[in-house]
Amino acid sequence: MSFPKRILLVKPSSLGDVIHALPVVSEIHRHHPGTEIRWLIHPSWRSLVEGHPGVSGTILFPRDKFRGPSGWLRSVAWLRTLRDWKPDLGIDLQGLLRSALFSRISGAECVIGLSDAREGASLLHGRKAKVDPQAHAVTRYLSVLRVLGILQPDRPEFLLPPGRLPEGFDPSTPYLVIHPYARGKGKSLTPDQIRAFVRGAGDVRVIIVGRGEGTGNLPATAEDWSNKTDLLELTGILRNASFIVSSDSGPMHLATALQPSRTLAIHLWSDPLKVGPYFPESWVWKNGCISRVSELEKSCRVEGRTPTEGEMESLGRLAAEKV
């Protein structure tokens, strides 16, 4: 049986999940460079994948346009365009009923999904990649390679765009980055915690990035770039940082893909073994302990607590030592 010539990868969102899926494309492209891969993705994340050598094109899923009284009409028109390309194979990494339907509606002859798919999506999958539900998301996604007859890599490859620095940003002075924002109750850092981190960093320049309310009353060493960067500009800032501290969020996964040994993720109630940094050399803070990913034990899966201001000052000092 010949390898598929056209593959539709269905992974519309979110930012962290899109980053986790990149190694799947890299390995398929490495072993079968003649295969055309198109990625069904939300427009917000297209800039991360459109320059990838293994991605021949994107199919945009503008979910926001399908809301409201006339949204269903626009969705019907979009579904018609979804069928235009006719892939040989669909790979559903989202694992939801909607993504499985998209894979089927595309006209793919076969659809591969994950064994832990939800909402009855597995009923629409022709083949299933067996996964450990407790494994890291990257490991789970890479399991589809076995179904395709491709060996999983020893070290996954995250090919990301170079990014660009925003207008007015000075890269000549070394800096730390703190990304304090996250979706999910209690996952974002408070303004007092952010200020404590900046105090701990001393005279070292600190850049605050992300989407959130912003932080006032900052020392002169800190620059608040919250809500002032697009995704490629955020990528540029992270690429050039001396060290990065981030809440458990999509930008944290972007940071660890770009600079694995120079990123520390703060985990509160989330499980770092499932949704934390992937590479062993990255850092994790949980329940007052700082560990390399390679040193994490199952005890870190339990619900944790938020850092104290004193602990945030200590993180600032630790990060400043990396500059």
C-alpha positions in Angstrom: 0.0 0.0 0.0 1.5 3.4 -1.1 1.9 6.2 1.4 -0.9 8.9 1.1 -0.1 11.7 -1.3 -2.5 14.2 0.4 -3.0 14.5 4.1 -5.4 16.8 6.0 -4.2 17.5 9.5 -7.0 18.7 11.7 -5.8 20.7 14.7 -7.5 24.1 14.7 -6.5 25.2 18.2 -5.3 26.2 20.7 -1.9 27.8 20.6 -0.2 25.1 22.8 -1.9 22.3 21.0 -0.8 23.6 17.6 2.8 23.7 18.8 2.5 20.2 20.2 1.4 19.0 16.8 4.3 20.5 14.8 6.6 17.4 15.3 4.0 15.2 13.6 4.3 17.3 10.4 8.1 17.4 10.6 8.4 13.6 10.8 5.9 12.9 8.0 7.8 15.5 5.8 11.2 14.0 6.7 10.2 10.5 5.7 7.8 11.3 2.8 8.8 14.8 1.5 6.6 14.3 -1.6 3.4 14.1 0.5 1.3 17.3 0.5 0.0 18.2 3.9 -2.6 20.9 4.6 -3.4 22.0 8.1 -7.0 22.9 9.2 -6.3 25.7 11.7 -7.8 28.7 13.3 -6.7 32.0 11.6 -5.1 33.1 14.9 -2.4 30.5 14.7 -1.7 30.3 10.9 1.5 32.3 11.1 3.1 29.6 13.2 2.6 26.8 10.6 2.5 28.5 7.1 6.3 28.7 6.8 6.9 25.1 7.9 8.5 23.1 5.0 6.1 20.3 5.6 3.0 22.4 5.3 1.9 23.0 1.8 -1.1 25.0 2.7 -3.7 25.9 5.4 -7.5 25.5 5.5 -8.7 28.2 7.8 -11.4 27.5 10.3 -12.9 30.9 11.2 -15.0 29.7 14.1 -16.0 33.3 15.2 -17.7 33.9 11.9 -20.1 31.0 12.4 -21.8 32.6 15.4 -25.0 34.6 15.4 -28.3 34.1 13.4 -26.6 33.9 10.0 -23.6 31.9 11.2 -25.0 28.6 10.1 -25.3 29.8 6.5 -21.6 30.8 6.5 -20.7 27.4 8.1 -22.5 25.5 5.3 -20.6 27.5 2.7 -17.3 26.8 4.5 -18.1 23.1 4.7 -18.5 23.0 0.9 -15.0 24.5 0.4 -13.6 21.9 2.8 -14.5 19.2 0.3 -12.7 20.9 -2.6 -9.2 19.4 -2.0 -10.1 15.7 -1.5 -7.3 14.4 0.8 -6.3 10.7 0.8 -6.0 10.7 4.6 -7.3 12.8 7.5 -5.4 13.0 10.8 -7.7 14.2 13.6 -5.5 15.4 16.5 -8.2 17.5 18.1 -10.1 14.4 19.1 -13.6 16.0 19.3 -16.8 15.2 17.4 -16.5 18.4 15.4 -13.0 17.7 14.3 -13.8 14.1 13.4 -16.8 15.4 11.3 -14.5 17.8 9.5 -12.1 15.0 8.7 -15.0 12.9 7.2 -16.6 15.8 5.4 -13.3 16.5 3.7 -13.7 13.3 1.7 -10.7 11.6 3.1 -10.6 7.9 2.3 -9.4 7.1 5.8 -9.3 9.1 9.1 -6.8 8.4 11.9 -7.6 9.5 15.4 -6.4 9.0 18.9 -7.7 6.3 21.2 -8.6 8.9 23.9 -10.8 11.0 21.6 -13.9 12.4 23.2 -17.5 13.2 22.4 -17.9 10.0 20.3 -15.3 11.2 17.8 -13.8 7.7 17.7 -16.9 6.4 16.0 -15.9 8.4 12.9 -12.3 7.4 13.0 -11.3 4.5 10.7 -8.0 3.8 12.4 -7.0 4.6 16.0 -3.5 5.3 17.4 -3.3 3.8 20.9 -2.2 6.4 23.5 -1.7 6.7 27.2 -4.1 9.3 28.4 -1.6 10.3 31.1 1.2 10.9 28.6 2.4 14.3 27.5 0.4 15.8 24.6 3.4 15.7 22.3 3.9 12.0 22.9 0.2 11.4 22.4 0.2 13.2 19.0 3.3 11.4 17.8 1.6 8.1 18.3 -0.1 8.5 14.9 3.3 8.0 13.3 3.2 4.3 14.3 -0.1 3.9 12.4 1.7 5.4 9.3 4.7 3.1 9.7 7.0 5.9 10.8 9.3 5.6 13.8 8.9 8.2 16.5 11.9 10.5 16.8 14.2 10.5 19.8 13.9 14.3 20.0 10.9 15.9 18.3 11.5 18.8 16.0 9.6 22.1 16.6 10.1 24.2 13.4 8.9 27.7 14.2 9.1 31.0 12.3 12.0 33.3 13.2 9.5 36.0 14.3 10.2 39.7 14.4 10.7 42.3 17.1 8.0 44.9 17.5 8.6 48.5 16.5 10.3 50.4 19.3 11.7 47.3 21.0 15.4 47.6 21.9 17.2 44.2 21.6 20.6 45.5 22.4 20.3 45.2 26.2 19.9 41.6 27.5 16.5 40.9 29.2 14.3 38.4 31.0 10.7 37.7 30.0 7.8 37.0 32.3 4.5 35.9 30.8 2.0 36.0 33.6 -1.3 35.4 31.9 -3.3 32.2 31.3 -6.8 31.0 30.6 -8.2 29.0 33.5 -9.2 30.0 37.0 -6.3 31.0 39.2 -3.6 30.3 36.6 -2.6 33.9 35.9 -0.1 35.7 38.2 -1.2 38.7 40.1 0.3 42.2 39.7 1.9 41.8 43.2 3.5 38.6 42.1 4.8 40.2 38.9 6.3 43.1 40.8 7.9 40.7 43.2 9.6 38.9 40.3 10.9 42.2 39.0 12.2 43.2 42.4 14.0 39.8 42.6 15.6 40.4 39.2 17.4 43.5 40.6 19.0 45.6 37.9 18.3 43.2 35.1 15.8 44.3 32.4 12.4 42.5 32.6 9.9 42.4 29.7 6.3 41.5 30.5 4.4 40.0 27.6 1.0 38.4 26.8 -2.7 39.3 26.8 -4.0 40.5 30.1 -4.8 43.6 32.2 -1.2 44.8 32.4 0.7 45.8 35.6 1.1 49.3 37.0 3.7 50.7 39.5 6.6 48.8 38.0 10.2 49.5 38.7 12.2 51.3 36.0 13.9 48.1 35.0 10.6 46.6 33.7 8.8 47.2 30.4 5.2 46.2 30.1 4.5 45.0 26.5 1.2 43.3 27.4 -1.4 43.5 24.6 1.2 45.2 22.3 2.5 42.3 20.3 1.1 39.9 17.7 2.1 36.3 17.6 5.2 36.7 15.4 6.4 39.7 17.5 6.0 37.6 20.7 8.0 34.9 19.0 10.8 37.4 18.2 10.9 38.6 21.9 11.0 35.0 23.2 13.8 34.0 20.8 16.0 36.8 22.0 15.4 36.5 25.7 18.1 35.4 28.2 15.5 33.5 30.3 11.8 33.1 30.3 9.3 32.5 33.2 5.8 31.8 32.2 2.4 30.7 33.6 1.0 27.5 32.3 -0.3 28.8 28.9 0.1 28.6 25.1 3.0 31.2 25.1 4.8 28.9 27.7 4.7 26.1 25.1 6.0 28.5 22.4 8.8 29.5 24.7 9.8 26.0 25.6 9.8 25.0 21.9 12.1 28.0 21.1 14.4 27.9 24.1 13.8 24.7 26.1 16.8 25.1 28.5 16.0 28.8 29.2 12.3 28.5 30.1 10.6 27.9 33.5 6.9 27.1 33.7 4.9 27.9 36.8 2.2 25.2 37.4 -0.5 25.6 39.9 -3.3 23.0 39.6 -2.3 21.6 36.2 -0.2 18.5 35.6 3.3 19.3 34.2 3.8 15.7 33.1 0.8 16.1 30.7 0.7 19.8 29.8 4.1 21.2 30.9 7.3 21.7 29.0 8.2 18.7 26.9 12.0 18.7 26.8 13.9 17.3 29.8 16.1 20.3 30.2 13.3 22.8 30.8 12.3 24.0 34.2 9.1 23.7 36.3 8.0 25.4 39.4 5.3 23.7 41.5 4.4 23.8 45.1 7.5 25.7 46.0 9.9 23.3 44.2 12.0 24.0 41.1 12.9 21.0 39.0 14.1 20.0 35.6 11.5 18.2 33.6 13.7 15.2 33.7 13.5 15.2 37.5 9.7 15.4 37.8 8.0 12.7 39.7 4.3 11.5 39.8 3.8 13.5 43.0 3.8 16.7 40.9 0.5 15.6 39.3 -1.5 16.7 42.4 -3.1 20.1 42.6 -0.7 22.8 43.7 -0.7 26.3 45.0 0.2 29.7 43.8 3.7 31.1 44.5 4.1 33.5 47.4 5.6 36.9 46.7 8.8 35.8 48.4 9.0 32.8 46.0 8.4 35.1 43.0 11.3 37.2 44.2 13.4 34.1 44.3 12.4 33.2 40.8 13.4 36.7 39.7 16.9 36.2 41.3 17.2 32.8 39.7 16.3 34.2 36.2 18.7 37.1 36.6 21.5 34.7 37.2 20.9 33.3 33.7 21.6 36.7 32.0 
